[in-house]
Amino acid sequence: MKRELDSLVSQMQASGITYDEALREFKKRFILQVLACHRGNQCKAAKEMGMHRNTLSRTLAELNIDPTQVRIGLKRPPRSERPVFETKLAMR
């Protein structure tokens, strides 16, 4: 993992990404991943990351992350919006 991180940092530096941009993107992706693992539960996600829930809430606002969208993205679409696979059509 260290090699991958070193490579990523080198690529970011070579492409002119600033420290602030890199840090913001890392925070955003890390938080979204942890939130997704906890199905949008901010209390559980904050606990896993070792921060207070209010701190997570403020960080979400700073990063323009809508926690409602995280939860909605994890739900299955209604049956009417799900794709119909060919095997189901063939069975009819």
Secondary structure, DSSP 8 states (H G I E B T S, - for coil): -HHHHHHHHHHHHHTT--HHHHHHHHHHHHHHHHHHHTTT-HHHHHHHHTS-HHHHHHHHHHTT--HHHHHHHHS---GGGS---HHHHHH-
